[in-house]
Amino acid sequence: MADIPVKAVEKKIDELIQLCEQLNRENQALKANASSWQQERESLLEKTNLARNKVESMIQRLRALEQES
């Protein structure tokens, strides 16, 4: 009779181990996604800054041409 609670505890422990393993896998996947999004964000920020600099340069050239006229 004492075996039944032990078996139930063993089953619960096995379930918890499986849950921990599943959560660890999900956590690793989420970390990989976060890293990928961070890299993409950095790339987009760099492209945005480059585009901003080009637009500002064009505006300055247009203003210079306007003043020459």
CHARMM-style PDB file with segment names, atoms N, HN, CA, C and O in Angstrom:
ATOM      1  N   MET     1       0.824  -1.193   0.000  1.00  0.00      PROA
ATOM      2  CA  MET     1       0.000   0.000   0.000  1.00  0.00      PROA
ATOM      3  C   MET     1       0.865   1.252   0.000  1.00  0.00      PROA
ATOM      4  O   MET     1       0.482   2.271  -0.575  1.00  0.00      PROA
ATOM      5  N   ALA     2       2.009   1.186   0.629  1.00  0.00      PROA
ATOM      6  HN  ALA     2       2.320   0.359   1.097  1.00  0.00      PROA
ATOM      7  CA  ALA     2       2.904   2.337   0.646  1.00  0.00      PROA
ATOM      8  C   ALA     2       3.511   2.555  -0.727  1.00  0.00      PROA
ATOM      9  O   ALA     2       4.025   3.636  -1.016  1.00  0.00      PROA
ATOM     10  N   ASP     3       3.456   1.531  -1.579  1.00  0.00      PROA
ATOM     11  HN  ASP     3       3.039   0.653  -1.344  1.00  0.00      PROA
ATOM     12  CA  ASP     3       4.001   1.630  -2.931  1.00  0.00      PROA
ATOM     13  C   ASP     3       3.191   2.582  -3.816  1.00  0.00      PROA
ATOM     14  O   ASP     3       3.758   3.241  -4.688  1.00  0.00      PROA
ATOM     15  N   ILE     4       1.902   2.660  -3.608  1.00  0.00      PROA
ATOM     16  HN  ILE     4       1.442   2.125  -2.899  1.00  0.00      PROA
ATOM     17  CA  ILE     4       1.041   3.480  -4.460  1.00  0.00      PROA
ATOM     18  C   ILE     4       1.429   4.957  -4.379  1.00  0.00      PROA
ATOM     19  O   ILE     4       1.615   5.573  -5.429  1.00  0.00      PROA
ATOM     20  N   PRO     5       1.561   5.555  -3.209  1.00  0.00      PROA
ATOM     21  CA  PRO     5       1.964   6.961  -3.164  1.00  0.00      PROA
ATOM     22  C   PRO     5       3.362   7.186  -3.758  1.00  0.00      PROA
ATOM     23  O   PRO     5       3.607   8.210  -4.396  1.00  0.00      PROA
ATOM     24  N   VAL     6       4.270   6.234  -3.550  1.00  0.00      PROA
ATOM     25  HN  VAL     6       4.070   5.403  -3.032  1.00  0.00      PROA
ATOM     26  CA  VAL     6       5.611   6.372  -4.111  1.00  0.00      PROA
ATOM     27  C   VAL     6       5.526   6.381  -5.641  1.00  0.00      PROA
ATOM     28  O   VAL     6       6.183   7.188  -6.298  1.00  0.00      PROA
ATOM     29  N   LYS     7       4.723   5.494  -6.194  1.00  0.00      PROA
ATOM     30  HN  LYS     7       4.188   4.839  -5.660  1.00  0.00      PROA
ATOM     31  CA  LYS     7       4.551   5.453  -7.650  1.00  0.00      PROA
ATOM     32  C   LYS     7       3.950   6.765  -8.156  1.00  0.00      PROA
ATOM     33  O   LYS     7       4.359   7.281  -9.196  1.00  0.00      PROA
ATOM     34  N   ALA     8       2.988   7.294  -7.421  1.00  0.00      PROA
ATOM     35  HN  ALA     8       2.656   6.875  -6.576  1.00  0.00      PROA
ATOM     36  CA  ALA     8       2.360   8.556  -7.822  1.00  0.00      PROA
ATOM     37  C   ALA     8       3.376   9.694  -7.788  1.00  0.00      PROA
ATOM     38  O   ALA     8       3.395  10.546  -8.677  1.00  0.00      PROA
ATOM     39  N   VAL     9       4.216   9.702  -6.761  1.00  0.00      PROA
ATOM     40  HN  VAL     9       4.201   9.010  -6.040  1.00  0.00      PROA
ATOM     41  CA  VAL     9       5.255  10.732  -6.652  1.00  0.00      PROA
ATOM     42  C   VAL     9       6.265  10.576  -7.788  1.00  0.00      PROA
ATOM     43  O   VAL     9       6.683  11.563  -8.393  1.00  0.00      PROA
ATOM     44  N   GLU    10       6.653   9.335  -8.074  1.00  0.00      PROA
ATOM     45  HN  GLU    10       6.314   8.533  -7.582  1.00  0.00      PROA
ATOM     46  CA  GLU    10       7.589   9.092  -9.172  1.00  0.00      PROA
ATOM     47  C   GLU    10       7.002   9.578 -10.499  1.00  0.00      PROA
ATOM     48  O   GLU    10       7.702  10.176 -11.316  1.00  0.00      PROA
ATOM     49  N   LYS    11       5.711   9.314 -10.702  1.00  0.00      PROA
ATOM     50  HN  LYS    11       5.143   8.828 -10.038  1.00  0.00      PROA
ATOM     51  CA  LYS    11       5.046   9.752 -11.931  1.00  0.00      PROA
ATOM     52  C   LYS    11       5.054  11.276 -12.025  1.00  0.00      PROA
ATOM     53  O   LYS    11       5.345  11.839 -13.081  1.00  0.00      PROA
ATOM     54  N   LYS    12       4.734  11.931 -10.926  1.00  0.00      PROA
ATOM     55  HN  LYS    12       4.497  11.474 -10.069  1.00  0.00      PROA
ATOM     56  CA  LYS    12       4.721  13.400 -10.906  1.00  0.00      PROA
ATOM     57  C   LYS    12       6.118  13.956 -11.169  1.00  0.00      PROA
ATOM     58  O   LYS    12       6.269  14.943 -11.888  1.00  0.00      PROA
ATOM     59  N   ILE    13       7.123  13.335 -10.596  1.00  0.00      PROA
ATOM     60  HN  ILE    13       7.000  12.533 -10.011  1.00  0.00      PROA
ATOM     61  CA  ILE    13       8.508  13.782 -10.812  1.00  0.00      PROA
ATOM     62  C   ILE    13       8.877  13.630 -12.279  1.00  0.00      PROA
ATOM     63  O   ILE    13       9.490  14.524 -12.862  1.00  0.00      PROA
ATOM     64  N   ASP    14       8.508  12.497 -12.881  1.00  0.00      PROA
ATOM     65  HN  ASP    14       8.011  11.770 -12.407  1.00  0.00      PROA
ATOM     66  CA  ASP    14       8.779  12.287 -14.307  1.00  0.00      PROA
ATOM     67  C   ASP    14       8.070  13.348 -15.157  1.00  0.00      PROA
ATOM     68  O   ASP    14       8.642  13.864 -16.118  1.00  0.00      PROA
ATOM     69  N   GLU    15       6.824  13.667 -14.798  1.00  0.00      PROA
ATOM     70  HN  GLU    15       6.359  13.248 -14.018  1.00  0.00      PROA
ATOM     71  CA  GLU    15       6.084  14.696 -15.530  1.00  0.00      PROA
ATOM     72  C   GLU    15       6.767  16.056 -15.393  1.00  0.00      PROA
ATOM     73  O   GLU    15       6.862  16.814 -16.359  1.00  0.00      PROA
ATOM     74  N   LEU    16       7.239  16.355 -14.191  1.00  0.00      PROA
ATOM     75  HN  LEU    16       7.163  15.740 -13.406  1.00  0.00      PROA
ATOM     76  CA  LEU    16       7.938  17.628 -13.974  1.00  0.00      PROA
ATOM     77  C   LEU    16       9.248  17.694 -14.755  1.00  0.00      PROA
ATOM     78  O   LEU    16       9.606  18.744 -15.289  1.00  0.00      PROA
ATOM     79  N   ILE    17       9.954  16.582 -14.820  1.00  0.00      PROA
ATOM     80  HN  ILE    17       9.664  15.729 -14.386  1.00  0.00      PROA
ATOM     81  CA  ILE    17      11.203  16.533 -15.593  1.00  0.00      PROA
ATOM     82  C   ILE    17      10.907  16.789 -17.067  1.00  0.00      PROA
ATOM     83  O   ILE    17      11.607  17.559 -17.724  1.00  0.00      PROA
ATOM     84  N   GLN    18       9.869  16.142 -17.579  1.00  0.00      PROA
ATOM     85  HN  GLN    18       9.299  15.516 -17.046  1.00  0.00      PROA
ATOM     86  CA  GLN    18       9.493  16.348 -18.984  1.00  0.00      PROA
ATOM     87  C   GLN    18       9.087  17.801 -19.232  1.00  0.00      PROA
ATOM     88  O   GLN    18       9.444  18.388 -20.253  1.00  0.00      PROA
ATOM     89  N   LEU    19       8.345  18.366 -18.296  1.00  0.00      PROA
ATOM     90  HN  LEU    19       8.055  17.889 -17.466  1.00  0.00      PROA
ATOM     91  CA  LEU    19       7.930  19.761 -18.431  1.00  0.00      PROA
ATOM     92  C   LEU    19       9.137  20.693 -18.424  1.00  0.00      PROA
ATOM     93  O   LEU    19       9.209  21.631 -19.218  1.00  0.00      PROA
ATOM     94  N   CYS    20      10.075  20.434 -17.533  1.00  0.00      PROA
ATOM     95  HN  CYS    20      10.017  19.672 -16.889  1.00  0.00      PROA
ATOM     96  CA  CYS    20      11.300  21.247 -17.481  1.00  0.00      PROA
ATOM     97  C   CYS    20      12.077  21.148 -18.790  1.00  0.00      PROA
ATOM     98  O   CYS    20      12.576  22.154 -19.293  1.00  0.00      PROA
ATOM     99  N   GLU    21      12.181  19.958 -19.334  1.00  0.00      PROA
ATOM    100  HN  GLU    21      11.775  19.141 -18.925  1.00  0.00      PROA
ATOM    101  CA  GLU    21      12.886  19.776 -20.604  1.00  0.00      PROA
ATOM    102  C   GLU    21      12.182  20.522 -21.730  1.00  0.00      PROA
ATOM    103  O   GLU    21      12.829  21.152 -22.567  1.00  0.00      PROA
ATOM    104  N   GLN    22      10.854  20.449 -21.748  1.00  0.00      PROA
ATOM    105  HN  GLN    22      10.328  19.938 -21.068  1.00  0.00      PROA
ATOM    106  CA  GLN    22      10.081  21.164 -22.767  1.00  0.00      PROA
ATOM    107  C   GLN    22      10.270  22.671 -22.616  1.00  0.00      PROA
ATOM    108  O   GLN    22      10.466  23.374 -23.607  1.00  0.00      PROA
ATOM    109  N   LEU    23      10.212  23.167 -21.386  1.00  0.00      PROA
ATOM    110  HN  LEU    23      10.053  22.596 -20.581  1.00  0.00      PROA
ATOM    111  CA  LEU    23      10.388  24.599 -21.151  1.00  0.00      PROA
ATOM    112  C   LEU    23      11.790  25.057 -21.521  1.00  0.00      PROA
ATOM    113  O   LEU    23      11.971  26.163 -22.032  1.00  0.00      PROA
ATOM    114  N   ASN    24      12.778  24.213 -21.265  1.00  0.00      PROA
ATOM    115  HN  ASN    24      12.631  23.316 -20.850  1.00  0.00      PROA
ATOM    116  CA  ASN    24      14.148  24.552 -21.663  1.00  0.00      PROA
ATOM    117  C   ASN    24      14.268  24.659 -23.182  1.00  0.00      PROA
ATOM    118  O   ASN    24      14.924  25.565 -23.694  1.00  0.00      PROA
ATOM    119  N   ARG    25      13.632  23.732 -23.901  1.00  0.00      PROA
ATOM    120  HN  ARG    25      13.098  22.995 -23.486  1.00  0.00      PROA
ATOM    121  CA  ARG    25      13.658  23.792 -25.370  1.00  0.00      PROA
ATOM    122  C   ARG    25      12.973  25.063 -25.873  1.00  0.00      PROA
ATOM    123  O   ARG    25      13.483  25.749 -26.759  1.00  0.00      PROA
ATOM    124  N   GLU    26      11.817  25.364 -25.296  1.00  0.00      PROA
ATOM    125  HN  GLU    26      11.402  24.807 -24.576  1.00  0.00      PROA
ATOM    126  CA  GLU    26      11.095  26.574 -25.691  1.00  0.00      PROA
ATOM    127  C   GLU    26      11.914  27.821 -25.372  1.00  0.00      PROA
ATOM    128  O   GLU    26      11.951  28.765 -26.161  1.00  0.00      PROA
ATOM    129  N   ASN    27      12.566  27.821 -24.220  1.00  0.00      PROA
ATOM    130  HN  ASN    27      12.536  27.054 -23.579  1.00  0.00      PROA
ATOM    131  CA  ASN    27      13.389  28.958 -23.814  1.00  0.00      PROA
ATOM    132  C   ASN    27      14.537  29.174 -24.795  1.00  0.00      PROA
ATOM    133  O   ASN    27      14.829  30.308 -25.175  1.00  0.00      PROA
ATOM    134  N   GLN    28      15.184  28.090 -25.204  1.00  0.00      PROA
ATOM    135  HN  GLN    28      14.946  27.168 -24.896  1.00  0.00      PROA
ATOM    136  CA  GLN    28      16.278  28.200 -26.169  1.00  0.00      PROA
ATOM    137  C   GLN    28      15.773  28.741 -27.504  1.00  0.00      PROA
ATOM    138  O   GLN    28      16.431  29.569 -28.133  1.00  0.00      PROA
ATOM    139  N   ALA    29      14.607  28.271 -27.931  1.00  0.00      PROA
ATOM    140  HN  ALA    29      14.072  27.598 -27.420  1.00  0.00      PROA
ATOM    141  CA  ALA    29      14.032  28.754 -29.191  1.00  0.00      PROA
ATOM    142  C   ALA    29      13.701  30.241 -29.094  1.00  0.00      PROA
ATOM    143  O   ALA    29      13.948  30.996 -30.034  1.00  0.00      PROA
ATOM    144  N   LEU    30      13.146  30.658 -27.968  1.00  0.00      PROA
ATOM    145  HN  LEU    30      12.944  30.045 -27.205  1.00  0.00      PROA
ATOM    146  CA  LEU    30      12.817  32.071 -27.780  1.00  0.00      PROA
ATOM    147  C   LEU    30      14.072  32.935 -27.748  1.00  0.00      PROA
ATOM    148  O   LEU    30      14.084  34.041 -28.289  1.00  0.00      PROA
ATOM    149  N   LYS    31      15.124  32.432 -27.116  1.00  0.00      PROA
ATOM    150  HN  LYS    31      15.114  31.533 -26.677  1.00  0.00      PROA
ATOM    151  CA  LYS    31      16.390  33.179 -27.086  1.00  0.00      PROA
ATOM    152  C   LYS    31      16.961  33.322 -28.491  1.00  0.00      PROA
ATOM    153  O   LYS    31      17.476  34.380 -28.854  1.00  0.00      PROA
ATOM    154  N   ALA    32      16.870  32.260 -29.276  1.00  0.00      PROA
ATOM    155  HN  ALA    32      16.452  31.400 -28.981  1.00  0.00      PROA
ATOM    156  CA  ALA    32      17.363  32.318 -30.656  1.00  0.00      PROA
ATOM    157  C   ALA    32      16.555  33.330 -31.463  1.00  0.00      PROA
ATOM    158  O   ALA    32      17.118  34.104 -32.236  1.00  0.00      PROA
ATOM    159  N   ASN    33      15.233  33.322 -31.281  1.00  0.00      PROA
ATOM    160  HN  ASN    33      14.776  32.693 -30.652  1.00  0.00      PROA
ATOM    161  CA  ASN    33      14.385  34.294 -31.971  1.00  0.00      PROA
ATOM    162  C   ASN    33      14.725  35.711 -31.548  1.00  0.00      PROA
ATOM    163  O   ASN    33      14.813  36.608 -32.386  1.00  0.00      PROA
ATOM    164  N   ALA    34      14.915  35.917 -30.259  1.00  0.00      PROA
ATOM    165  HN  ALA    34      14.843  35.188 -29.578  1.00  0.00      PROA
ATOM    166  CA  ALA    34      15.241  37.251 -29.754  1.00  0.00      PROA
ATOM    167  C   ALA    34      16.562  37.734 -30.343  1.00  0.00      PROA
ATOM    168  O   ALA    34      16.695  38.901 -30.709  1.00  0.00      PROA
ATOM    169  N   SER    35      17.521  36.846 -30.431  1.00  0.00      PROA
ATOM    170  HN  SER    35      17.412  35.898 -30.133  1.00  0.00      PROA
ATOM    171  CA  SER    35      18.817  37.207 -31.007  1.00  0.00      PROA
ATOM    172  C   SER    35      18.663  37.578 -32.478  1.00  0.00      PROA
ATOM    173  O   SER    35      19.258  38.549 -32.946  1.00  0.00      PROA
ATOM    174  N   SER    36      17.876  36.814 -33.191  1.00  0.00      PROA
ATOM    175  HN  SER    36      17.393  36.025 -32.811  1.00  0.00      PROA
ATOM    176  CA  SER    36      17.636  37.086 -34.607  1.00  0.00      PROA
ATOM    177  C   SER    36      16.942  38.433 -34.788  1.00  0.00      PROA
ATOM    178  O   SER    36      17.319  39.215 -35.660  1.00  0.00      PROA
ATOM    179  N   TRP    37      15.927  38.704 -33.964  1.00  0.00      PROA
ATOM    180  HN  TRP    37      15.621  38.068 -33.256  1.00  0.00      PROA
ATOM    181  CA  TRP    37      15.218  39.986 -34.048  1.00  0.00      PROA
ATOM    182  C   TRP    37      16.149  41.145 -33.708  1.00  0.00      PROA
ATOM    183  O   TRP    37      16.065  42.210 -34.320  1.00  0.00      PROA
ATOM    184  N   GLN    38      17.030  40.945 -32.742  1.00  0.00      PROA
ATOM    185  HN  GLN    38      17.099  40.080 -32.244  1.00  0.00      PROA
ATOM    186  CA  GLN    38      17.972  41.997 -32.356  1.00  0.00      PROA
ATOM    187  C   GLN    38      18.926  42.305 -33.506  1.00  0.00      PROA
ATOM    188  O   GLN    38      19.215  43.470 -33.780  1.00  0.00      PROA
ATOM    189  N   GLN    39      19.411  41.273 -34.172  1.00  0.00      PROA
ATOM    190  HN  GLN    39      19.176  40.327 -33.949  1.00  0.00      PROA
ATOM    191  CA  GLN    39      20.302  41.483 -35.319  1.00  0.00      PROA
ATOM    192  C   GLN    39      19.576  42.214 -36.443  1.00  0.00      PROA
ATOM    193  O   GLN    39      20.130  43.116 -37.071  1.00  0.00      PROA
ATOM    194  N   GLU    40      18.333  41.813 -36.687  1.00  0.00      PROA
ATOM    195  HN  GLU    40      17.884  41.080 -36.177  1.00  0.00      PROA
ATOM    196  CA  GLU    40      17.556  42.478 -37.735  1.00  0.00      PROA
ATOM    197  C   GLU    40      17.310  43.938 -37.368  1.00  0.00      PROA
ATOM    198  O   GLU    40      17.387  44.820 -38.223  1.00  0.00      PROA
ATOM    199  N   ARG    41      17.016  44.186 -36.105  1.00  0.00      PROA
ATOM    200  HN  ARG    41      16.954  43.469 -35.411  1.00  0.00      PROA
ATOM    201  CA  ARG    41      16.785  45.558 -35.631  1.00  0.00      PROA
ATOM    202  C   ARG    41      18.026  46.415 -35.850  1.00  0.00      PROA
ATOM    203  O   ARG    41      17.933  47.542 -36.337  1.00  0.00      PROA
ATOM    204  N   GLU    42      19.187  45.878 -35.488  1.00  0.00      PROA
ATOM    205  HN  GLU    42      19.263  44.963 -35.092  1.00  0.00      PROA
ATOM    206  CA  GLU    42      20.433  46.620 -35.660  1.00  0.00      PROA
ATOM    207  C   GLU    42      20.690  46.916 -37.133  1.00  0.00      PROA
ATOM    208  O   GLU    42      21.133  48.010 -37.484  1.00  0.00      PROA
ATOM    209  N   SER    43      20.415  45.948 -37.983  1.00  0.00      PROA
ATOM    210  HN  SER    43      20.056  45.059 -37.698  1.00  0.00      PROA
ATOM    211  CA  SER    43      20.591  46.142 -39.423  1.00  0.00      PROA
ATOM    212  C   SER    43      19.656  47.231 -39.938  1.00  0.00      PROA
ATOM    213  O   SER    43      20.065  48.087 -40.723  1.00  0.00      PROA
ATOM    214  N   LEU    44      18.409  47.196 -39.498  1.00  0.00      PROA
ATOM    215  HN  LEU    44      18.077  46.500 -38.861  1.00  0.00      PROA
ATOM    216  CA  LEU    44      17.443  48.202 -39.943  1.00  0.00      PROA
ATOM    217  C   LEU    44      17.805  49.590 -39.428  1.00  0.00      PROA
ATOM    218  O   LEU    44      17.633  50.578 -40.142  1.00  0.00      PROA
ATOM    219  N   LEU    45      18.302  49.675 -38.199  1.00  0.00      PROA
ATOM    220  HN  LEU    45      18.441  48.873 -37.618  1.00  0.00      PROA
ATOM    221  CA  LEU    45      18.736  50.970 -37.673  1.00  0.00      PROA
ATOM    222  C   LEU    45      19.889  51.533 -38.493  1.00  0.00      PROA
ATOM    223  O   LEU    45      19.935  52.730 -38.779  1.00  0.00      PROA
ATOM    224  N   GLU    46      20.809  50.670 -38.862  1.00  0.00      PROA
ATOM    225  HN  GLU    46      20.772  49.698 -38.629  1.00  0.00      PROA
ATOM    226  CA  GLU    46      21.947  51.100 -39.676  1.00  0.00      PROA
ATOM    227  C   GLU    46      21.472  51.605 -41.041  1.00  0.00      PROA
ATOM    228  O   GLU    46      21.932  52.641 -41.521  1.00  0.00      PROA
ATOM    229  N   LYS    47      20.548  50.866 -41.659  1.00  0.00      PROA
ATOM    230  HN  LYS    47      20.174  50.025 -41.269  1.00  0.00      PROA
ATOM    231  CA  LYS    47      20.012  51.287 -42.953  1.00  0.00      PROA
ATOM    232  C   LYS    47      19.241  52.600 -42.829  1.00  0.00      PROA
ATOM    233  O   LYS    47      19.321  53.456 -43.710  1.00  0.00      PROA
ATOM    234  N   THR    48      18.499  52.757 -41.741  1.00  0.00      PROA
ATOM    235  HN  THR    48      18.435  52.062 -41.025  1.00  0.00      PROA
ATOM    236  CA  THR    48      17.750  53.989 -41.509  1.00  0.00      PROA
ATOM    237  C   THR    48      18.691  55.177 -41.371  1.00  0.00      PROA
ATOM    238  O   THR    48      18.448  56.237 -41.948  1.00  0.00      PROA
ATOM    239  N   ASN    49      19.758  55.001 -40.611  1.00  0.00      PROA
ATOM    240  HN  ASN    49      19.955  54.140 -40.143  1.00  0.00      PROA
ATOM    241  CA  ASN    49      20.725  56.085 -40.442  1.00  0.00      PROA
ATOM    242  C   ASN    49      21.390  56.438 -41.765  1.00  0.00      PROA
ATOM    243  O   ASN    49      21.596  57.615 -42.060  1.00  0.00      PROA
ATOM    244  N   LEU    50      21.721  55.446 -42.548  1.00  0.00      PROA
ATOM    245  HN  LEU    50      21.553  54.490 -42.308  1.00  0.00      PROA
ATOM    246  CA  LEU    50      22.328  55.690 -43.858  1.00  0.00      PROA
ATOM    247  C   LEU    50      21.363  56.463 -44.758  1.00  0.00      PROA
ATOM    248  O   LEU    50      21.759  57.428 -45.412  1.00  0.00      PROA
ATOM    249  N   ALA    51      20.109  56.042 -44.788  1.00  0.00      PROA
ATOM    250  HN  ALA    51      19.788  55.259 -44.256  1.00  0.00      PROA
ATOM    251  CA  ALA    51      19.103  56.732 -45.600  1.00  0.00      PROA
ATOM    252  C   ALA    51      18.907  58.162 -45.104  1.00  0.00      PROA
ATOM    253  O   ALA    51      18.792  59.084 -45.912  1.00  0.00      PROA
ATOM    254  N   ARG    52      18.868  58.357 -43.793  1.00  0.00      PROA
ATOM    255  HN  ARG    52      18.961  57.608 -43.137  1.00  0.00      PROA
ATOM    256  CA  ARG    52      18.704  59.693 -43.219  1.00  0.00      PROA
ATOM    257  C   ARG    52      19.854  60.601 -43.650  1.00  0.00      PROA
ATOM    258  O   ARG    52      19.635  61.746 -44.043  1.00  0.00      PROA
ATOM    259  N   ASN    53      21.072  60.085 -43.574  1.00  0.00      PROA
ATOM    260  HN  ASN    53      21.250  59.154 -43.255  1.00  0.00      PROA
ATOM    261  CA  ASN    53      22.235  60.874 -43.974  1.00  0.00      PROA
ATOM    262  C   ASN    53      22.173  61.251 -45.452  1.00  0.00      PROA
ATOM    263  O   ASN    53      22.509  62.376 -45.822  1.00  0.00      PROA
ATOM    264  N   LYS    54      21.746  60.315 -46.293  1.00  0.00      PROA
ATOM    265  HN  LYS    54      21.474  59.401 -45.993  1.00  0.00      PROA
ATOM    266  CA  LYS    54      21.632  60.605 -47.722  1.00  0.00      PROA
ATOM    267  C   LYS    54      20.577  61.679 -47.981  1.00  0.00      PROA
ATOM    268  O   LYS    54      20.797  62.591 -48.779  1.00  0.00      PROA
ATOM    269  N   VAL    55      19.437  61.570 -47.309  1.00  0.00      PROA
ATOM    270  HN  VAL    55      19.259  60.830 -46.661  1.00  0.00      PROA
ATOM    271  CA  VAL    55      18.367  62.559 -47.486  1.00  0.00      PROA
ATOM    272  C   VAL    55      18.832  63.926 -47.002  1.00  0.00      PROA
ATOM    273  O   VAL    55      18.596  64.932 -47.672  1.00  0.00      PROA
ATOM    274  N   GLU    56      19.485  63.975 -45.851  1.00  0.00      PROA
ATOM    275  HN  GLU    56      19.677  63.159 -45.306  1.00  0.00      PROA
ATOM    276  CA  GLU    56      19.989  65.251 -45.341  1.00  0.00      PROA
ATOM    277  C   GLU    56      20.999  65.861 -46.308  1.00  0.00      PROA
ATOM    278  O   GLU    56      21.008  67.075 -46.512  1.00  0.00      PROA
ATOM    279  N   SER    57      21.839  65.037 -46.897  1.00  0.00      PROA
ATOM    280  HN  SER    57      21.833  64.050 -46.731  1.00  0.00      PROA
ATOM    281  CA  SER    57      22.812  65.515 -47.875  1.00  0.00      PROA
ATOM    282  C   SER    57      22.109  66.083 -49.108  1.00  0.00      PROA
ATOM    283  O   SER    57      22.503  67.128 -49.626  1.00  0.00      PROA
ATOM    284  N   MET    58      21.076  65.396 -49.570  1.00  0.00      PROA
ATOM    285  HN  MET    58      20.756  64.548 -49.149  1.00  0.00      PROA
ATOM    286  CA  MET    58      20.319  65.884 -50.726  1.00  0.00      PROA
ATOM    287  C   MET    58      19.644  67.212 -50.411  1.00  0.00      PROA
ATOM    288  O   MET    58      19.637  68.120 -51.243  1.00  0.00      PROA
ATOM    289  N   ILE    59      19.083  67.327 -49.230  1.00  0.00      PROA
ATOM    290  HN  ILE    59      19.089  66.590 -48.555  1.00  0.00      PROA
ATOM    291  CA  ILE    59      18.427  68.575 -48.827  1.00  0.00      PROA
ATOM    292  C   ILE    59      19.436  69.715 -48.815  1.00  0.00      PROA
ATOM    293  O   ILE    59      19.139  70.813 -49.286  1.00  0.00      PROA
ATOM    294  N   GLN    60      20.611  69.465 -48.287  1.00  0.00      PROA
ATOM    295  HN  GLN    60      20.852  68.573 -47.904  1.00  0.00      PROA
ATOM    296  CA  GLN    60      21.643  70.505 -48.259  1.00  0.00      PROA
ATOM    297  C   GLN    60      22.041  70.914 -49.676  1.00  0.00      PROA
ATOM    298  O   GLN    60      22.219  72.101 -49.949  1.00  0.00      PROA
ATOM    299  N   ARG    61      22.181  69.946 -50.575  1.00  0.00      PROA
ATOM    300  HN  ARG    61      22.037  68.982 -50.353  1.00  0.00      PROA
ATOM    301  CA  ARG    61      22.527  70.271 -51.964  1.00  0.00      PROA
ATOM    302  C   ARG    61      21.419  71.075 -52.637  1.00  0.00      PROA
ATOM    303  O   ARG    61      21.694  72.015 -53.383  1.00  0.00      PROA
ATOM    304  N   LEU    62      20.169  70.703 -52.372  1.00  0.00      PROA
ATOM    305  HN  LEU    62      19.946  69.940 -51.766  1.00  0.00      PROA
ATOM    306  CA  LEU    62      19.048  71.451 -52.950  1.00  0.00      PROA
ATOM    307  C   LEU    62      19.013  72.880 -52.420  1.00  0.00      PROA
ATOM    308  O   LEU    62      18.762  73.818 -53.176  1.00  0.00      PROA
ATOM    309  N   ARG    63      19.263  73.045 -51.136  1.00  0.00      PROA
ATOM    310  HN  ARG    63      19.467  72.282 -50.522  1.00  0.00      PROA
ATOM    311  CA  ARG    63      19.293  74.391 -50.554  1.00  0.00      PROA
ATOM    312  C   ARG    63      20.425  75.212 -51.166  1.00  0.00      PROA
ATOM    313  O   ARG    63      20.262  76.400 -51.441  1.00  0.00      PROA
ATOM    314  N   ALA    64      21.565  74.574 -51.374  1.00  0.00      PROA
ATOM    315  HN  ALA    64      21.698  73.608 -51.150  1.00  0.00      PROA
ATOM    316  CA  ALA    64      22.698  75.275 -51.980  1.00  0.00      PROA
ATOM    317  C   ALA    64      22.355  75.687 -53.410  1.00  0.00      PROA
ATOM    318  O   ALA    64      22.676  76.800 -53.826  1.00  0.00      PROA
ATOM    319  N   LEU    65      21.708  74.804 -54.162  1.00  0.00      PROA
ATOM    320  HN  LEU    65      21.448  73.899 -53.825  1.00  0.00      PROA
ATOM    321  CA  LEU    65      21.296  75.141 -55.526  1.00  0.00      PROA
ATOM    322  C   LEU    65      20.264  76.264 -55.530  1.00  0.00      PROA
ATOM    323  O   LEU    65      20.288  77.142 -56.392  1.00  0.00      PROA
ATOM    324  N   GLU    66      19.363  76.223 -54.560  1.00  0.00      PROA
ATOM    325  HN  GLU    66      19.344  75.509 -53.860  1.00  0.00      PROA
ATOM    326  CA  GLU    66      18.324  77.247 -54.452  1.00  0.00      PROA
ATOM    327  C   GLU    66      18.941  78.613 -54.171  1.00  0.00      PROA
ATOM    328  O   GLU    66      18.497  79.623 -54.717  1.00  0.00      PROA
ATOM    329  N   GLN    67      19.953  78.646 -53.328  1.00  0.00      PROA
ATOM    330  HN  GLN    67      20.313  77.826 -52.884  1.00  0.00      PROA
ATOM    331  CA  GLN    67      20.607  79.916 -52.988  1.00  0.00      PROA
ATOM    332  C   GLN    67      21.415  80.446 -54.168  1.00  0.00      PROA
ATOM    333  O   GLN    67      21.572  81.659 -54.307  1.00  0.00      PROA
ATOM    334  N   GLU    68      21.925  79.569 -55.011  1.00  0.00      PROA
ATOM    335  HN  GLU    68      21.798  78.583 -54.898  1.00  0.00      PROA
ATOM    336  CA  GLU    68      22.691  79.988 -56.181  1.00  0.00      PROA
ATOM    337  C   GLU    68      21.790  80.626 -57.235  1.00  0.00      PROA
ATOM    338  O   GLU    68      22.243  81.448 -58.032  1.00  0.00      PROA
ATOM    339  N   SER    69      20.513  80.244 -57.236  1.00  0.00      PROA
ATOM    340  HN  SER    69      20.145  79.576 -56.589  1.00  0.00      PROA
ATOM    341  CA  SER    69      19.589  80.751 -58.258  1.00  0.00      PROA
ATOM    342  C   SER    69      19.172  82.176 -58.014  1.00  0.00      PROA
ATOM    343  OT1 SER    69      18.398  82.735 -58.791  1.00  0.00      PROA
TER     344      SER     69
END
